[in-house]
């Protein structure tokens, strides 16, 4: 697997960490897991307005936008053999 990106997901937990629900996924993409982890404290304090007793920030692999996942067009005649 090639290089990827990470995003921060904010999870709201009703009872400790056993019943957590994703409440937001931030749009900033990080080029490494380490960079993402370094930003979780700030992201959590900036997004602490959800109505849950406990909030967590978690780094997750980012999915490429649809434009980046779309197959590239094949030039005319490229499949002729």
N, CA and C of each residue as an Amber inpcrd file, in Angstrom:
protein
   243
   0.8540000  -1.1870000   0.0000000   0.0000000   0.0000000   0.0000000
   0.8860000   1.2320000   0.0000000   0.5790000   2.1990000  -0.8390000
   1.3660000   3.4120000  -0.9620000   1.0900000   4.3710000   0.1640000
   1.6860000   5.5560000   0.0690000   1.4560000   6.5440000   1.1130000
  -0.0180000   6.9320000   1.1840000  -0.4580000   7.2250000   2.3740000
  -1.8530000   7.5850000   2.5600000  -1.9730000   8.8380000   3.3850000
  -3.1890000   9.1900000   3.6580000  -3.4780000  10.3500000   4.4740000
  -4.2990000   9.9020000   5.6640000  -4.2930000  10.7180000   6.6990000
  -5.0800000  10.4570000   7.8960000  -5.9480000  11.6590000   8.1940000
  -7.1050000  11.4010000   8.7860000  -7.9960000  12.4590000   9.2430000
  -8.3300000  12.1890000  10.7000000  -8.8070000  13.2180000  11.3640000
  -9.2020000  13.0780000  12.7700000 -10.7120000  12.9350000  12.8370000
 -11.1490000  11.8720000  13.4910000 -12.5670000  11.6660000  13.7640000
 -12.8090000  11.9980000  15.2330000 -13.8830000  12.7200000  15.4980000
 -14.2850000  13.0210000  16.8780000 -15.3750000  12.0240000  17.2330000
 -15.1760000  11.3060000  18.3470000 -16.1290000  10.3030000  18.8120000
 -16.7650000  10.7720000  20.1030000 -18.0870000  10.6560000  20.1820000
 -18.8100000  10.9620000  21.4070000 -19.1680000   9.6530000  22.0940000
 -18.8780000   9.5800000  23.3870000 -19.0890000   8.3420000  24.1350000
 -20.0790000   8.5770000  25.2670000 -21.0840000   7.7060000  25.3360000
 -22.1290000   7.8400000  26.3410000 -21.6850000   7.3250000  27.7050000
 -20.9310000   6.2270000  27.7230000 -20.5270000   5.6380000  29.0040000
 -19.0750000   5.1860000  28.9440000 -18.1850000   6.1240000  29.1860000
 -16.7680000   5.8060000  29.0940000 -16.3600000   5.6690000  27.6440000
 -15.7830000   4.5260000  27.2940000 -15.3610000   4.3390000  25.9080000
 -16.0110000   3.1220000  25.2590000 -17.0810000   2.6110000  25.8650000
 -17.6780000   1.3870000  25.3170000 -18.7820000   1.6540000  24.2950000
 -19.4270000   2.8010000  24.3430000 -20.5180000   3.0920000  23.4030000
 -20.2400000   4.4160000  22.6950000 -19.2460000   4.4140000  21.8040000
 -18.8500000   5.6460000  21.1290000 -19.4530000   5.7250000  19.7350000
 -19.8030000   6.9380000  19.3490000 -20.3990000   7.2100000  18.0470000
 -19.5860000   8.2990000  17.3600000 -19.2250000   8.1120000  16.0880000
 -18.5540000   9.2130000  15.3830000 -19.5080000  10.4070000  15.2690000
 -19.0590000  11.5780000  15.6980000 -19.9040000  12.7740000  15.6180000
 -19.3690000  13.7900000  14.6200000 -18.1040000  13.6590000  14.2230000
 -17.5240000  14.5630000  13.2250000 -16.2530000  13.9480000  12.6730000
 -15.9900000  14.2370000  11.4140000 -14.7050000  13.9070000  10.7970000
 -14.1710000  15.2110000  10.2330000 -13.0170000  15.6060000  10.7080000
 -12.4500000  16.8860000  10.3080000 -11.8940000  16.7990000   8.8920000
 -11.9110000  17.9180000   8.1970000 -11.5280000  17.9140000   6.7830000
 -10.0200000  17.9690000   6.5560000  -9.2470000  18.3580000   7.5580000
  -7.7980000  18.4370000   7.3870000  -7.2170000  17.0400000   7.2180000
  -6.3630000  16.8790000   6.1940000  -5.7060000  15.5960000   5.9570000
  -4.2430000  15.7060000   6.3720000  -3.7520000  14.6910000   7.0560000
  -2.3700000  14.6480000   7.5310000  -1.6140000  13.5870000   6.7450000
  -0.3690000  13.8850000   6.4000000   0.4150000  12.9770000   5.5670000
   0.9870000  11.8010000   6.3300000   0.9770000  11.8520000   7.6560000
   1.4690000  10.7240000   8.4480000   0.5940000  10.5530000   9.6860000
   0.6220000   9.3450000  10.2190000  -0.1220000   9.0710000  11.4400000
   0.4390000   9.9160000  12.5950000   1.7580000  10.0810000  12.6180000
   2.3910000  10.8740000  13.6880000   1.9070000  12.3180000  13.6610000
   1.8100000  12.9140000  12.4630000   1.3240000  14.2930000  12.3500000
  -0.1290000  14.3800000  12.7890000  -0.9080000  13.3880000  12.4410000
  -2.3140000  13.3530000  12.8450000  -2.4240000  13.2590000  14.3730000
  -1.6710000  12.3410000  14.9560000  -1.7090000  12.1710000  16.4130000
  -1.2850000  13.4490000  17.1360000  -0.3190000  14.1570000  16.5850000
   0.1480000  15.4030000  17.2040000  -0.9410000  16.4750000  17.2080000
  -1.8930000  16.3810000  16.2930000  -2.9480000  17.3940000  16.1790000
  -4.2220000  17.0320000  16.9320000  -4.2890000  15.8570000  17.5350000
  -5.5560000  15.4260000  18.1540000  -5.9660000  16.2750000  19.3500000
  -5.0320000  16.7090000  20.1850000  -5.3950000  17.5210000  21.3600000
  -6.0680000  18.8150000  20.9490000  -5.4640000  19.5140000  19.9950000
  -6.0300000  20.7720000  19.5180000  -7.3800000  20.5280000  18.8500000
  -7.4580000  19.4780000  18.0360000  -8.7180000  19.1690000  17.3490000
  -9.8250000  18.8740000  18.3570000  -9.4840000  18.1680000  19.4130000
 -10.4880000  17.8380000  20.4280000 -10.9480000  19.0880000  21.1730000
 -10.0250000  19.9660000  21.5410000 -10.4310000  21.1820000  22.2530000
 -11.2180000  22.1250000  21.3460000 -10.9220000  22.1230000  20.0450000
 -11.6590000  22.9680000  19.0960000 -13.0360000  22.4120000  18.7430000
 -13.2690000  21.1380000  19.0580000 -14.5330000  20.4790000  18.6940000
 -15.1680000  19.8200000  19.9100000 -15.1980000  20.5250000  21.0200000
 -15.6960000  19.9710000  22.2770000 -17.1520000  20.3410000  22.5630000
 -17.8830000  20.7980000  21.5480000 -19.2490000  21.2790000  21.7850000
 -20.3300000  20.2390000  21.4840000 -19.9650000  18.9620000  21.4750000
 -20.9590000  17.9070000  21.2680000 -21.5040000  17.4560000  22.6110000
 -22.7630000  17.0480000  22.6380000 -23.4540000  16.7080000  23.8880000
 -23.2210000  15.2440000  24.2760000 -21.9840000  14.9590000  24.6790000
 -21.6110000  13.6220000  25.1650000 -20.7730000  13.8060000  26.4140000
 -20.8870000  12.8820000  27.3740000 -20.0650000  12.9890000  28.5870000
 -18.5620000  12.9030000  28.2890000 -18.1900000  12.1090000  27.2880000
 -16.7830000  11.9200000  26.9500000 -16.6010000  12.0530000  25.4470000
 -15.5660000  12.7780000  25.0420000 -15.2200000  12.9080000  23.6290000
 -13.7890000  12.4200000  23.4270000 -13.5540000  11.7470000  22.3120000
 -12.2250000  11.2870000  21.9300000 -11.9200000  11.7740000  20.5220000
 -10.6430000  12.0120000  20.2600000 -10.1810000  12.2980000  18.9040000
  -9.3610000  11.0950000  18.4650000  -9.6570000  10.5830000  17.2820000
  -9.0020000   9.3770000  16.7890000  -8.5230000   9.5920000  15.3580000
  -7.2860000   9.1960000  15.0720000  -6.7760000   9.2730000  13.7040000
  -7.2340000   8.0440000  12.9340000  -7.7200000   8.3090000  11.7350000
  -8.1970000   7.2240000  10.8740000  -7.6330000   7.4210000   9.4700000
  -7.4040000   6.3300000   8.7580000  -6.9700000   6.4840000   7.3630000
  -8.0420000   7.2270000   6.5690000  -7.6060000   8.1760000   5.7590000
  -8.5470000   8.9620000   4.9440000  -8.8450000   8.2180000   3.6660000
 -10.0720000   8.3350000   3.2290000 -10.4570000   7.7990000   1.9290000
 -10.2000000   8.8840000   0.9060000  -9.6730000   8.4920000  -0.2240000
  -9.4070000   9.4710000  -1.2850000 -10.7210000  10.0190000  -1.7960000
 -10.7720000  11.3180000  -2.1160000 -11.9850000  11.8730000  -2.7170000
 -12.3210000  11.1290000  -4.0070000 -13.5770000  11.1370000  -4.3870000
 -14.0380000  10.3990000  -5.5620000 -13.2170000  10.7380000  -6.8060000
 -12.8280000  11.9950000  -6.9650000 -12.0600000  12.3950000  -8.1490000
 -10.7020000  11.6860000  -8.1850000 -10.1310000  11.4230000  -7.0110000
  -8.8360000  10.7440000  -6.9630000  -8.9880000   9.2440000  -7.1470000
 -10.1620000   8.6820000  -6.8220000 -10.3910000   7.2440000  -6.9500000
 -10.8780000   6.8590000  -8.3320000 -11.4080000   7.8190000  -9.0720000
 -12.0120000   7.5140000 -10.3700000 -10.9680000   6.9550000 -11.3280000
 -11.3790000   5.9740000 -12.1420000 -10.4350000   5.4340000 -13.1230000
 -10.0280000   6.5000000 -14.1230000  -8.7910000   6.4290000 -14.5530000
  -8.2910000   7.3700000 -15.5470000  -8.7870000   6.9450000 -16.9250000
  -9.1450000   7.8860000 -17.7930000  -9.5940000   7.5250000 -19.1370000
  -8.4370000   6.8990000 -19.9280000  -8.7800000   5.9510000 -20.7600000
  -7.8050000   5.2850000 -21.6100000  -7.8120000   5.9710000 -22.9730000
  -6.6520000   6.4080000 -23.4680000  -6.6390000   7.0640000 -24.7870000
  -7.1230000   6.1260000 -25.8830000  -7.7420000   6.6910000 -26.9140000
  -8.2090000   5.8950000 -28.0430000  -7.0380000   5.1120000 -28.6350000
  -7.2630000   3.8540000 -28.9320000  -6.2510000   3.0190000 -29.5470000
  -5.2910000   2.3740000 -28.5550000  -5.3820000   2.7220000 -27.2620000
  -4.4330000   2.1720000 -26.2860000  -4.6590000   0.6830000 -26.0620000
  -5.8630000   0.2030000 -26.2740000  -6.1550000  -1.2040000 -26.0230000
  -5.9770000  -2.0690000 -27.2700000  -5.6300000  -1.4870000 -28.3730000
  -5.4260000  -2.2740000 -29.5780000  -4.0990000  -2.9920000 -29.4710000
  -4.1020000  -4.2030000 -29.9310000  -2.8880000  -4.9400000 -29.7230000
  -2.2920000  -5.4770000 -30.9170000
